[in-house]
Every structure is written in C-alpha cells, then in structure tokens.
C-alpha cells in the first residue's frame, strides 16, 4: 500500500458516526520542519475539538496537497481543510 491508501484506511477506521459530532481532516504544511502533517479532527457540538495526527509525510508531498485533499474527500466524504501556501 502507498502512504495515501494507508491514510484513507486510518481515517475510515477512526470515523465512527456519532450523533451531533463533526468530523474533519486537516492537512498542514510545516514550512520549517519540511513536513506535511495530516490530522483527523472531531468534536461534539458545544465541546472542544480533538485532533489526532494520523500521518507525517515528506516535503515532496507539498505540491500534491490539493490532489491529496481531493482523494481523501472522495474516499471518505469528510470535509478536508488545508492550510498551505503553495509558492
């Protein structure tokens, strides 16, 4: 399996439908560490957000973040946020 398939499998394992719970995936480029981190986030309405790191990819994936976000969304139907500046 490639890393993206592993990430999608991990997300599907963590995603348990609970009432009044919001699930999201966040992809963050750490500029100074030269890594791309992927987090699985969830929270119940009115409670604090919980975030769990599910992957840490090399700098080479930075330019693939939009495509990665699209693949994750298509496979899981979860909202995917990215906080990355592509320059």
PyMOL Python script that loads the backbone (N, CA, C, O; Angstrom):
from pymol import cmd

cmd.read_pdbstr("""\
ATOM      1  N   UNK A   1       0.836  -1.188   0.000  1.00  0.00           N
ATOM      2  CA  UNK A   1       0.000   0.000   0.000  1.00  0.00           C
ATOM      3  C   UNK A   1       0.880   1.250   0.000  1.00  0.00           C
ATOM      4  O   UNK A   1       1.955   1.272   0.600  1.00  0.00           O
ATOM      5  N   UNK A   2       0.409   2.268  -0.672  1.00  0.00           N
ATOM      6  CA  UNK A   2       1.140   3.530  -0.638  1.00  0.00           C
ATOM      7  C   UNK A   2       0.659   4.369   0.545  1.00  0.00           C
ATOM      8  O   UNK A   2      -0.364   4.045   1.148  1.00  0.00           O
ATOM      9  N   UNK A   3       1.364   5.421   0.883  1.00  0.00           N
ATOM     10  CA  UNK A   3       1.001   6.214   2.071  1.00  0.00           C
ATOM     11  C   UNK A   3      -0.411   6.791   2.016  1.00  0.00           C
ATOM     12  O   UNK A   3      -1.068   6.900   3.051  1.00  0.00           O
ATOM     13  N   UNK A   4      -0.882   7.158   0.842  1.00  0.00           N
ATOM     14  CA  UNK A   4      -2.209   7.756   0.728  1.00  0.00           C
ATOM     15  C   UNK A   4      -3.289   6.720   1.025  1.00  0.00           C
ATOM     16  O   UNK A   4      -4.284   7.032   1.680  1.00  0.00           O
ATOM     17  N   UNK A   5      -3.104   5.511   0.556  1.00  0.00           N
ATOM     18  CA  UNK A   5      -4.058   4.446   0.873  1.00  0.00           C
ATOM     19  C   UNK A   5      -4.051   4.137   2.367  1.00  0.00           C
ATOM     20  O   UNK A   5      -5.101   3.867   2.950  1.00  0.00           O
ATOM     21  N   UNK A   6      -2.878   4.173   2.987  1.00  0.00           N
ATOM     22  CA  UNK A   6      -2.781   3.971   4.435  1.00  0.00           C
ATOM     23  C   UNK A   6      -3.529   5.061   5.193  1.00  0.00           C
ATOM     24  O   UNK A   6      -4.220   4.782   6.173  1.00  0.00           O
ATOM     25  N   UNK A   7      -3.388   6.307   4.735  1.00  0.00           N
ATOM     26  CA  UNK A   7      -4.064   7.428   5.381  1.00  0.00           C
ATOM     27  C   UNK A   7      -5.576   7.263   5.280  1.00  0.00           C
ATOM     28  O   UNK A   7      -6.287   7.456   6.266  1.00  0.00           O
ATOM     29  N   UNK A   8      -6.063   6.913   4.118  1.00  0.00           N
ATOM     30  CA  UNK A   8      -7.505   6.737   3.924  1.00  0.00           C
ATOM     31  C   UNK A   8      -8.021   5.588   4.779  1.00  0.00           C
ATOM     32  O   UNK A   8      -9.101   5.696   5.359  1.00  0.00           O
ATOM     33  N   UNK A   9      -7.281   4.501   4.867  1.00  0.00           N
ATOM     34  CA  UNK A   9      -7.674   3.373   5.719  1.00  0.00           C
ATOM     35  C   UNK A   9      -7.735   3.796   7.183  1.00  0.00           C
ATOM     36  O   UNK A   9      -8.665   3.424   7.898  1.00  0.00           O
ATOM     37  N   UNK A  10      -6.752   4.569   7.631  1.00  0.00           N
ATOM     38  CA  UNK A  10      -6.735   5.044   9.015  1.00  0.00           C
ATOM     39  C   UNK A  10      -7.931   5.946   9.291  1.00  0.00           C
ATOM     40  O   UNK A  10      -8.563   5.831  10.342  1.00  0.00           O
ATOM     41  N   UNK A  11      -8.247   6.840   8.363  1.00  0.00           N
ATOM     42  CA  UNK A  11      -9.399   7.726   8.537  1.00  0.00           C
ATOM     43  C   UNK A  11     -10.681   6.924   8.627  1.00  0.00           C
ATOM     44  O   UNK A  11     -11.521   7.195   9.485  1.00  0.00           O
ATOM     45  N   UNK A  12     -10.845   5.941   7.758  1.00  0.00           N
ATOM     46  CA  UNK A  12     -12.051   5.123   7.788  1.00  0.00           C
ATOM     47  C   UNK A  12     -12.169   4.333   9.084  1.00  0.00           C
ATOM     48  O   UNK A  12     -13.277   4.077   9.557  1.00  0.00           O
ATOM     49  N   UNK A  13     -11.032   3.947   9.663  1.00  0.00           N
ATOM     50  CA  UNK A  13     -11.039   3.249  10.944  1.00  0.00           C
ATOM     51  C   UNK A  13     -11.456   4.181  12.071  1.00  0.00           C
ATOM     52  O   UNK A  13     -12.215   3.779  12.953  1.00  0.00           O
ATOM     53  N   UNK A  14     -10.972   5.419  12.056  1.00  0.00           N
ATOM     54  CA  UNK A  14     -11.272   6.378  13.121  1.00  0.00           C
ATOM     55  C   UNK A  14     -12.672   6.978  13.004  1.00  0.00           C
ATOM     56  O   UNK A  14     -13.243   7.411  14.005  1.00  0.00           O
ATOM     57  N   UNK A  15     -13.220   7.009  11.810  1.00  0.00           N
ATOM     58  CA  UNK A  15     -14.519   7.646  11.579  1.00  0.00           C
ATOM     59  C   UNK A  15     -15.646   6.732  12.050  1.00  0.00           C
ATOM     60  O   UNK A  15     -16.000   5.755  11.389  1.00  0.00           O
ATOM     61  N   UNK A  16     -16.191   7.075  13.200  1.00  0.00           N
ATOM     62  CA  UNK A  16     -17.357   6.363  13.726  1.00  0.00           C
ATOM     63  C   UNK A  16     -18.477   7.372  13.843  1.00  0.00           C
ATOM     64  O   UNK A  16     -18.355   8.356  14.574  1.00  0.00           O
ATOM     65  N   UNK A  17     -19.552   7.145  13.143  1.00  0.00           N
ATOM     66  CA  UNK A  17     -20.646   8.111  13.141  1.00  0.00           C
ATOM     67  C   UNK A  17     -21.293   8.164  14.517  1.00  0.00           C
ATOM     68  O   UNK A  17     -21.876   7.189  14.992  1.00  0.00           O
ATOM     69  N   UNK A  18     -21.175   9.324  15.138  1.00  0.00           N
ATOM     70  CA  UNK A  18     -21.800   9.586  16.425  1.00  0.00           C
ATOM     71  C   UNK A  18     -22.750  10.768  16.246  1.00  0.00           C
ATOM     72  O   UNK A  18     -22.463  11.670  15.458  1.00  0.00           O
ATOM     73  N   UNK A  19     -23.859  10.781  16.949  1.00  0.00           N
ATOM     74  CA  UNK A  19     -24.780  11.917  16.805  1.00  0.00           C
ATOM     75  C   UNK A  19     -24.142  13.215  17.309  1.00  0.00           C
ATOM     76  O   UNK A  19     -23.379  13.220  18.275  1.00  0.00           O
ATOM     77  N   UNK A  20     -24.473  14.301  16.636  1.00  0.00           N
ATOM     78  CA  UNK A  20     -24.014  15.651  16.995  1.00  0.00           C
ATOM     79  C   UNK A  20     -22.496  15.773  17.024  1.00  0.00           C
ATOM     80  O   UNK A  20     -21.954  16.531  17.829  1.00  0.00           O
ATOM     81  N   UNK A  21     -21.811  15.049  16.172  1.00  0.00           N
ATOM     82  CA  UNK A  21     -20.356  15.090  16.118  1.00  0.00           C
ATOM     83  C   UNK A  21     -19.918  15.499  14.712  1.00  0.00           C
ATOM     84  O   UNK A  21     -20.434  14.997  13.714  1.00  0.00           O
ATOM     85  N   UNK A  22     -18.963  16.415  14.658  1.00  0.00           N
ATOM     86  CA  UNK A  22     -18.420  16.902  13.392  1.00  0.00           C
ATOM     87  C   UNK A  22     -17.056  16.256  13.190  1.00  0.00           C
ATOM     88  O   UNK A  22     -16.219  16.260  14.093  1.00  0.00           O
ATOM     89  N   UNK A  23     -16.833  15.699  11.996  1.00  0.00           N
ATOM     90  CA  UNK A  23     -15.565  15.045  11.657  1.00  0.00           C
ATOM     91  C   UNK A  23     -14.921  15.803  10.501  1.00  0.00           C
ATOM     92  O   UNK A  23     -15.603  16.172   9.545  1.00  0.00           O
ATOM     93  N   UNK A  24     -13.614  16.036  10.582  1.00  0.00           N
ATOM     94  CA  UNK A  24     -12.882  16.736   9.537  1.00  0.00           C
ATOM     95  C   UNK A  24     -11.466  16.185   9.434  1.00  0.00           C
ATOM     96  O   UNK A  24     -10.966  15.530  10.349  1.00  0.00           O
ATOM     97  N   UNK A  25     -10.838  16.463   8.306  1.00  0.00           N
ATOM     98  CA  UNK A  25      -9.428  16.139   8.106  1.00  0.00           C
ATOM     99  C   UNK A  25      -8.712  17.450   7.807  1.00  0.00           C
ATOM    100  O   UNK A  25      -9.205  18.267   7.028  1.00  0.00           O
ATOM    101  N   UNK A  26      -7.562  17.651   8.417  1.00  0.00           N
ATOM    102  CA  UNK A  26      -6.784  18.874   8.205  1.00  0.00           C
ATOM    103  C   UNK A  26      -5.394  18.490   7.695  1.00  0.00           C
ATOM    104  O   UNK A  26      -4.723  17.629   8.264  1.00  0.00           O
ATOM    105  N   UNK A  27      -4.980  19.144   6.615  1.00  0.00           N
ATOM    106  CA  UNK A  27      -3.657  18.922   6.046  1.00  0.00           C
ATOM    107  C   UNK A  27      -2.855  20.207   6.233  1.00  0.00           C
ATOM    108  O   UNK A  27      -3.270  21.280   5.795  1.00  0.00           O
ATOM    109  N   UNK A  28      -1.716  20.086   6.880  1.00  0.00           N
ATOM    110  CA  UNK A  28      -0.905  21.253   7.229  1.00  0.00           C
ATOM    111  C   UNK A  28       0.517  21.057   6.727  1.00  0.00           C
ATOM    112  O   UNK A  28       1.125  20.007   6.934  1.00  0.00           O
ATOM    113  N   UNK A  29       1.035  22.079   6.066  1.00  0.00           N
ATOM    114  CA  UNK A  29       2.443  22.068   5.646  1.00  0.00           C
ATOM    115  C   UNK A  29       3.259  22.779   6.719  1.00  0.00           C
ATOM    116  O   UNK A  29       3.051  23.963   6.983  1.00  0.00           O
ATOM    117  N   UNK A  30       4.177  22.059   7.329  1.00  0.00           N
ATOM    118  CA  UNK A  30       5.082  22.661   8.299  1.00  0.00           C
ATOM    119  C   UNK A  30       6.302  23.162   7.539  1.00  0.00           C
ATOM    120  O   UNK A  30       7.179  22.386   7.160  1.00  0.00           O
ATOM    121  N   UNK A  31       6.340  24.443   7.329  1.00  0.00           N
ATOM    122  CA  UNK A  31       7.370  25.048   6.494  1.00  0.00           C
ATOM    123  C   UNK A  31       8.771  24.816   7.040  1.00  0.00           C
ATOM    124  O   UNK A  31       9.677  24.479   6.278  1.00  0.00           O
ATOM    125  N   UNK A  32       8.966  24.987   8.332  1.00  0.00           N
ATOM    126  CA  UNK A  32      10.317  24.918   8.894  1.00  0.00           C
ATOM    127  C   UNK A  32      10.780  23.490   9.158  1.00  0.00           C
ATOM    128  O   UNK A  32      11.982  23.223   9.192  1.00  0.00           O
ATOM    129  N   UNK A  33       9.840  22.576   9.344  1.00  0.00           N
ATOM    130  CA  UNK A  33      10.204  21.175   9.543  1.00  0.00           C
ATOM    131  C   UNK A  33      10.251  20.413   8.219  1.00  0.00           C
ATOM    132  O   UNK A  33      10.698  19.268   8.167  1.00  0.00           O
ATOM    133  N   UNK A  34       9.786  21.059   7.156  1.00  0.00           N
ATOM    134  CA  UNK A  34       9.733  20.434   5.829  1.00  0.00           C
ATOM    135  C   UNK A  34       8.946  19.130   5.842  1.00  0.00           C
ATOM    136  O   UNK A  34       9.387  18.116   5.301  1.00  0.00           O
ATOM    137  N   UNK A  35       7.777  19.175   6.467  1.00  0.00           N
ATOM    138  CA  UNK A  35       6.896  18.008   6.539  1.00  0.00           C
ATOM    139  C   UNK A  35       5.474  18.425   6.211  1.00  0.00           C
ATOM    140  O   UNK A  35       5.125  19.603   6.288  1.00  0.00           O
ATOM    141  N   UNK A  36       4.664  17.455   5.846  1.00  0.00           N
ATOM    142  CA  UNK A  36       3.231  17.643   5.656  1.00  0.00           C
ATOM    143  C   UNK A  36       2.542  16.757   6.684  1.00  0.00           C
ATOM    144  O   UNK A  36       2.699  15.536   6.668  1.00  0.00           O
ATOM    145  N   UNK A  37       1.779  17.376   7.577  1.00  0.00           N
ATOM    146  CA  UNK A  37       1.067  16.633   8.613  1.00  0.00           C
ATOM    147  C   UNK A  37      -0.403  16.516   8.253  1.00  0.00           C
ATOM    148  O   UNK A  37      -0.999  17.437   7.694  1.00  0.00           O
ATOM    149  N   UNK A  38      -0.976  15.370   8.583  1.00  0.00           N
ATOM    150  CA  UNK A  38      -2.395  15.144   8.352  1.00  0.00           C
ATOM    151  C   UNK A  38      -3.027  14.781   9.683  1.00  0.00           C
ATOM    152  O   UNK A  38      -2.569  13.879  10.385  1.00  0.00           O
ATOM    153  N   UNK A  39      -4.103  15.511  10.019  1.00  0.00           N
ATOM    154  CA  UNK A  39      -4.790  15.325  11.293  1.00  0.00           C
ATOM    155  C   UNK A  39      -6.230  14.909  11.065  1.00  0.00           C
ATOM    156  O   UNK A  39      -6.882  15.370  10.129  1.00  0.00           O
ATOM    157  N   UNK A  40      -6.717  14.033  11.930  1.00  0.00           N
ATOM    158  CA  UNK A  40      -8.126  13.670  11.977  1.00  0.00           C
ATOM    159  C   UNK A  40      -8.706  14.430  13.161  1.00  0.00           C
ATOM    160  O   UNK A  40      -8.258  14.259  14.295  1.00  0.00           O
ATOM    161  N   UNK A  41      -9.703  15.267  12.898  1.00  0.00           N
ATOM    162  CA  UNK A  41     -10.280  16.100  13.949  1.00  0.00           C
ATOM    163  C   UNK A  41     -11.763  15.799  14.093  1.00  0.00           C
ATOM    164  O   UNK A  41     -12.464  15.534  13.116  1.00  0.00           O
ATOM    165  N   UNK A  42     -12.220  15.849  15.334  1.00  0.00           N
ATOM    166  CA  UNK A  42     -13.639  15.645  15.587  1.00  0.00           C
ATOM    167  C   UNK A  42     -14.030  16.379  16.857  1.00  0.00           C
ATOM    168  O   UNK A  42     -13.202  16.611  17.738  1.00  0.00           O
ATOM    169  N   UNK A  43     -15.290  16.738  16.938  1.00  0.00           N
ATOM    170  CA  UNK A  43     -15.794  17.394  18.136  1.00  0.00           C
ATOM    171  C   UNK A  43     -17.308  17.296  18.175  1.00  0.00           C
ATOM    172  O   UNK A  43     -17.988  17.306  17.149  1.00  0.00           O
ATOM    173  N   UNK A  44     -17.800  17.204  19.377  1.00  0.00           N
ATOM    174  CA  UNK A  44     -19.239  17.254  19.584  1.00  0.00           C
ATOM    175  C   UNK A  44     -19.635  18.715  19.658  1.00  0.00           C
ATOM    176  O   UNK A  44     -18.862  19.554  20.121  1.00  0.00           O
ATOM    177  N   UNK A  45     -20.805  19.007  19.213  1.00  0.00           N
ATOM    178  CA  UNK A  45     -21.281  20.377  19.225  1.00  0.00           C
ATOM    179  C   UNK A  45     -21.267  20.892  20.664  1.00  0.00           C
ATOM    180  O   UNK A  45     -21.836  20.272  21.563  1.00  0.00           O
ATOM    181  N   UNK A  46     -20.610  22.031  20.868  1.00  0.00           N
ATOM    182  CA  UNK A  46     -20.527  22.633  22.191  1.00  0.00           C
ATOM    183  C   UNK A  46     -19.350  22.154  23.017  1.00  0.00           C
ATOM    184  O   UNK A  46     -19.208  22.560  24.170  1.00  0.00           O
ATOM    185  N   UNK A  47     -18.506  21.306  22.465  1.00  0.00           N
ATOM    186  CA  UNK A  47     -17.346  20.804  23.201  1.00  0.00           C
ATOM    187  C   UNK A  47     -16.062  21.124  22.434  1.00  0.00           C
ATOM    188  O   UNK A  47     -16.099  21.564  21.285  1.00  0.00           O
ATOM    189  N   UNK A  48     -14.946  20.896  23.084  1.00  0.00           N
ATOM    190  CA  UNK A  48     -13.651  21.206  22.482  1.00  0.00           C
ATOM    191  C   UNK A  48     -13.329  20.238  21.342  1.00  0.00           C
ATOM    192  O   UNK A  48     -13.759  19.085  21.338  1.00  0.00           O
ATOM    193  N   UNK A  49     -12.571  20.739  20.393  1.00  0.00           N
ATOM    194  CA  UNK A  49     -12.125  19.948  19.245  1.00  0.00           C
ATOM    195  C   UNK A  49     -11.017  19.001  19.683  1.00  0.00           C
ATOM    196  O   UNK A  49     -10.149  19.373  20.473  1.00  0.00           O
ATOM    197  N   UNK A  50     -11.051  17.786  19.171  1.00  0.00           N
ATOM    198  CA  UNK A  50      -9.985  16.807  19.420  1.00  0.00           C
ATOM    199  C   UNK A  50      -9.278  16.546  18.103  1.00  0.00           C
ATOM    200  O   UNK A  50      -9.912  16.360  17.065  1.00  0.00           O
ATOM    201  N   UNK A  51      -7.969  16.534  18.163  1.00  0.00           N
ATOM    202  CA  UNK A  51      -7.177  16.377  16.958  1.00  0.00           C
ATOM    203  C   UNK A  51      -6.164  15.261  17.167  1.00  0.00           C
ATOM    204  O   UNK A  51      -5.497  15.194  18.199  1.00  0.00           O
ATOM    205  N   UNK A  52      -6.060  14.386  16.172  1.00  0.00           N
ATOM    206  CA  UNK A  52      -5.133  13.263  16.251  1.00  0.00           C
ATOM    207  C   UNK A  52      -4.316  13.223  14.967  1.00  0.00           C
ATOM    208  O   UNK A  52      -4.871  13.163  13.870  1.00  0.00           O
ATOM    209  N   UNK A  53      -2.989  13.255  15.111  1.00  0.00           N
ATOM    210  CA  UNK A  53      -2.126  13.173  13.931  1.00  0.00           C
ATOM    211  C   UNK A  53      -2.160  11.747  13.398  1.00  0.00           C
ATOM    212  O   UNK A  53      -1.936  10.784  14.131  1.00  0.00           O
ATOM    213  N   UNK A  54      -2.448  11.636  12.097  1.00  0.00           N
ATOM    214  CA  UNK A  54      -2.532  10.298  11.516  1.00  0.00           C
ATOM    215  C   UNK A  54      -1.427  10.043  10.503  1.00  0.00           C
ATOM    216  O   UNK A  54      -1.188   8.896  10.126  1.00  0.00           O
ATOM    217  N   UNK A  55      -0.743  11.107  10.053  1.00  0.00           N
ATOM    218  CA  UNK A  55       0.345  10.898   9.090  1.00  0.00           C
ATOM    219  C   UNK A  55       1.282  12.095   9.105  1.00  0.00           C
ATOM    220  O   UNK A  55       0.888  13.225   9.396  1.00  0.00           O
ATOM    221  N   UNK A  56       2.531  11.808   8.783  1.00  0.00           N
ATOM    222  CA  UNK A  56       3.553  12.840   8.625  1.00  0.00           C
ATOM    223  C   UNK A  56       4.351  12.465   7.379  1.00  0.00           C
ATOM    224  O   UNK A  56       5.104  11.492   7.367  1.00  0.00           O
ATOM    225  N   UNK A  57       4.164  13.267   6.334  1.00  0.00           N
ATOM    226  CA  UNK A  57       4.761  12.968   5.042  1.00  0.00           C
ATOM    227  C   UNK A  57       5.938  13.894   4.766  1.00  0.00           C
ATOM    228  O   UNK A  57       6.072  14.946   5.390  1.00  0.00           O
ATOM    229  N   UNK A  58       6.780  13.499   3.836  1.00  0.00           N
ATOM    230  CA  UNK A  58       7.947  14.289   3.462  1.00  0.00           C
ATOM    231  C   UNK A  58       7.547  15.526   2.667  1.00  0.00           C
ATOM    232  O   UNK A  58       6.415  15.650   2.199  1.00  0.00           O
ATOM    233  N   UNK A  59       8.495  16.426   2.530  1.00  0.00           N
ATOM    234  CA  UNK A  59       8.317  17.684   1.796  1.00  0.00           C
ATOM    235  C   UNK A  59       7.876  17.445   0.355  1.00  0.00           C
ATOM    236  O   UNK A  59       7.220  18.302  -0.237  1.00  0.00           O
ATOM    237  N   UNK A  60       8.223  16.306  -0.212  1.00  0.00           N
ATOM    238  CA  UNK A  60       7.873  16.010  -1.601  1.00  0.00           C
ATOM    239  C   UNK A  60       6.363  16.014  -1.837  1.00  0.00           C
ATOM    240  O   UNK A  60       5.922  16.222  -2.967  1.00  0.00           O
ATOM    241  N   UNK A  61       5.570  15.790  -0.800  1.00  0.00           N
ATOM    242  CA  UNK A  61       4.114  15.770  -0.928  1.00  0.00           C
ATOM    243  C   UNK A  61       3.506  17.163  -0.884  1.00  0.00           C
ATOM    244  O   UNK A  61       2.296  17.297  -1.071  1.00  0.00           O
ATOM    245  N   UNK A  62       4.290  18.201  -0.645  1.00  0.00           N
ATOM    246  CA  UNK A  62       3.753  19.560  -0.503  1.00  0.00           C
ATOM    247  C   UNK A  62       2.992  20.002  -1.745  1.00  0.00           C
ATOM    248  O   UNK A  62       1.910  20.577  -1.631  1.00  0.00           O
ATOM    249  N   UNK A  63       3.528  19.751  -2.900  1.00  0.00           N
ATOM    250  CA  UNK A  63       2.871  20.163  -4.133  1.00  0.00           C
ATOM    251  C   UNK A  63       1.675  19.286  -4.478  1.00  0.00           C
ATOM    252  O   UNK A  63       0.860  19.652  -5.324  1.00  0.00           O
ATOM    253  N   UNK A  64       1.567  18.146  -3.837  1.00  0.00           N
ATOM    254  CA  UNK A  64       0.462  17.231  -4.093  1.00  0.00           C
ATOM    255  C   UNK A  64      -0.694  17.428  -3.118  1.00  0.00           C
ATOM    256  O   UNK A  64      -1.663  16.670  -3.158  1.00  0.00           O
ATOM    257  N   UNK A  65      -0.614  18.431  -2.244  1.00  0.00           N
ATOM    258  CA  UNK A  65      -1.643  18.622  -1.214  1.00  0.00           C
ATOM    259  C   UNK A  65      -3.041  18.799  -1.807  1.00  0.00           C
ATOM    260  O   UNK A  65      -3.971  18.165  -1.308  1.00  0.00           O
ATOM    261  N   UNK A  66      -3.249  19.624  -2.846  1.00  0.00           N
ATOM    262  CA  UNK A  66      -4.614  19.734  -3.397  1.00  0.00           C
ATOM    263  C   UNK A  66      -5.155  18.398  -3.907  1.00  0.00           C
ATOM    264  O   UNK A  66      -6.320  18.074  -3.676  1.00  0.00           O
ATOM    265  N   UNK A  67      -4.329  17.634  -4.589  1.00  0.00           N
ATOM    266  CA  UNK A  67      -4.763  16.320  -5.085  1.00  0.00           C
ATOM    267  C   UNK A  67      -4.989  15.349  -3.933  1.00  0.00           C
ATOM    268  O   UNK A  67      -5.926  14.551  -3.966  1.00  0.00           O
ATOM    269  N   UNK A  68      -4.145  15.412  -2.927  1.00  0.00           N
ATOM    270  CA  UNK A  68      -4.299  14.570  -1.735  1.00  0.00           C
ATOM    271  C   UNK A  68      -5.614  14.876  -1.034  1.00  0.00           C
ATOM    272  O   UNK A  68      -6.335  13.960  -0.636  1.00  0.00           O
ATOM    273  N   UNK A  69      -5.929  16.153  -0.881  1.00  0.00           N
ATOM    274  CA  UNK A  69      -7.184  16.560  -0.247  1.00  0.00           C
ATOM    275  C   UNK A  69      -8.381  16.044  -1.047  1.00  0.00           C
ATOM    276  O   UNK A  69      -9.368  15.582  -0.474  1.00  0.00           O
ATOM    277  N   UNK A  70      -8.287  16.124  -2.355  1.00  0.00           N
ATOM    278  CA  UNK A  70      -9.367  15.650  -3.223  1.00  0.00           C
ATOM    279  C   UNK A  70      -9.558  14.139  -3.082  1.00  0.00           C
ATOM    280  O   UNK A  70     -10.689  13.661  -2.996  1.00  0.00           O
ATOM    281  N   UNK A  71      -8.456  13.389  -3.058  1.00  0.00           N
ATOM    282  CA  UNK A  71      -8.544  11.928  -2.924  1.00  0.00           C
ATOM    283  C   UNK A  71      -9.157  11.536  -1.576  1.00  0.00           C
ATOM    284  O   UNK A  71      -9.996  10.638  -1.507  1.00  0.00           O
ATOM    285  N   UNK A  72      -8.735  12.211  -0.516  1.00  0.00           N
ATOM    286  CA  UNK A  72      -9.270  11.894   0.812  1.00  0.00           C
ATOM    287  C   UNK A  72     -10.759  12.206   0.865  1.00  0.00           C
ATOM    288  O   UNK A  72     -11.542  11.421   1.400  1.00  0.00           O
ATOM    289  N   UNK A  73     -11.151  13.349   0.312  1.00  0.00           N
ATOM    290  CA  UNK A  73     -12.573  13.714   0.320  1.00  0.00           C
ATOM    291  C   UNK A  73     -13.409  12.719  -0.484  1.00  0.00           C
ATOM    292  O   UNK A  73     -14.487  12.320  -0.042  1.00  0.00           O
ATOM    293  N   UNK A  74     -12.929  12.321  -1.643  1.00  0.00           N
ATOM    294  CA  UNK A  74     -13.681  11.381  -2.475  1.00  0.00           C
ATOM    295  C   UNK A  74     -13.820  10.019  -1.812  1.00  0.00           C
ATOM    296  O   UNK A  74     -14.854   9.367  -1.957  1.00  0.00           O
ATOM    297  N   UNK A  75     -12.800   9.582  -1.091  1.00  0.00           N
ATOM    298  CA  UNK A  75     -12.826   8.257  -0.476  1.00  0.00           C
ATOM    299  C   UNK A  75     -13.639   8.234   0.822  1.00  0.00           C
ATOM    300  O   UNK A  75     -14.271   7.228   1.144  1.00  0.00           O
ATOM    301  N   UNK A  76     -13.621   9.357   1.572  1.00  0.00           N
ATOM    302  CA  UNK A  76     -14.248   9.344   2.902  1.00  0.00           C
ATOM    303  C   UNK A  76     -15.476  10.225   3.022  1.00  0.00           C
ATOM    304  O   UNK A  76     -16.271  10.051   3.945  1.00  0.00           O
ATOM    305  N   UNK A  77     -15.647  11.169   2.102  1.00  0.00           N
ATOM    306  CA  UNK A  77     -16.731  12.151   2.127  1.00  0.00           C
ATOM    307  C   UNK A  77     -16.672  13.075   3.344  1.00  0.00           C
ATOM    308  O   UNK A  77     -17.687  13.650   3.735  1.00  0.00           O
ATOM    309  N   UNK A  78     -15.496  13.218   3.938  1.00  0.00           N
ATOM    310  CA  UNK A  78     -15.303  14.142   5.046  1.00  0.00           C
ATOM    311  C   UNK A  78     -14.793  15.481   4.510  1.00  0.00           C
ATOM    312  O   UNK A  78     -14.193  15.545   3.436  1.00  0.00           O
ATOM    313  N   UNK A  79     -15.038  16.533   5.262  1.00  0.00           N
ATOM    314  CA  UNK A  79     -14.505  17.841   4.920  1.00  0.00           C
ATOM    315  C   UNK A  79     -12.994  17.820   5.117  1.00  0.00           C
ATOM    316  O   UNK A  79     -12.506  17.341   6.140  1.00  0.00           O
ATOM    317  N   UNK A  80     -12.256  18.337   4.142  1.00  0.00           N
ATOM    318  CA  UNK A  80     -10.801  18.372   4.219  1.00  0.00           C
ATOM    319  C   UNK A  80     -10.369  19.832   4.148  1.00  0.00           C
ATOM    320  O   UNK A  80     -10.644  20.522   3.166  1.00  0.00           O
ATOM    321  N   UNK A  81      -9.687  20.299   5.202  1.00  0.00           N
ATOM    322  CA  UNK A  81      -9.155  21.658   5.240  1.00  0.00           C
ATOM    323  C   UNK A  81      -7.660  21.599   4.983  1.00  0.00           C
ATOM    324  O   UNK A  81      -6.973  20.691   5.451  1.00  0.00           O
ATOM    325  N   UNK A  82      -7.163  22.579   4.233  1.00  0.00           N
ATOM    326  CA  UNK A  82      -5.728  22.684   4.026  1.00  0.00           C
ATOM    327  C   UNK A  82      -5.291  24.081   4.459  1.00  0.00           C
ATOM    328  O   UNK A  82      -5.969  25.070   4.179  1.00  0.00           O
ATOM    329  N   UNK A  83      -4.189  24.148   5.122  1.00  0.00           N
ATOM    330  CA  UNK A  83      -3.608  25.448   5.478  1.00  0.00           C
ATOM    331  C   UNK A  83      -2.192  25.462   4.941  1.00  0.00           C
ATOM    332  O   UNK A  83      -1.224  25.236   5.667  1.00  0.00           O
ATOM    333  N   UNK A  84      -2.099  25.729   3.668  1.00  0.00           N
ATOM    334  CA  UNK A  84      -0.809  25.652   2.996  1.00  0.00           C
ATOM    335  C   UNK A  84      -0.720  26.782   1.975  1.00  0.00           C
ATOM    336  O   UNK A  84      -1.702  27.126   1.317  1.00  0.00           O
ATOM    337  N   UNK A  85       0.458  27.339   1.862  1.00  0.00           N
ATOM    338  CA  UNK A  85       0.730  28.330   0.820  1.00  0.00           C
ATOM    339  C   UNK A  85       1.650  27.663  -0.197  1.00  0.00           C
ATOM    340  O   UNK A  85       2.771  27.272   0.129  1.00  0.00           O
ATOM    341  N   UNK A  86       1.179  27.541  -1.403  1.00  0.00           N
ATOM    342  CA  UNK A  86       1.986  26.935  -2.452  1.00  0.00           C
ATOM    343  C   UNK A  86       2.716  28.057  -3.174  1.00  0.00           C
ATOM    344  O   UNK A  86       2.103  28.867  -3.869  1.00  0.00           O
ATOM    345  N   UNK A  87       4.015  28.096  -3.005  1.00  0.00           N
ATOM    346  CA  UNK A  87       4.822  29.143  -3.641  1.00  0.00           C
ATOM    347  C   UNK A  87       6.010  28.543  -4.309  1.00  0.00           C
ATOM    348  O   UNK A  87       6.814  29.262  -4.902  1.00  0.00           O
TER     349      UNK A  87
END
""", "prot")
cmd.dss("prot")
cmd.show_as("cartoon", "prot")
cmd.util.cbc("prot")
cmd.orient("prot")
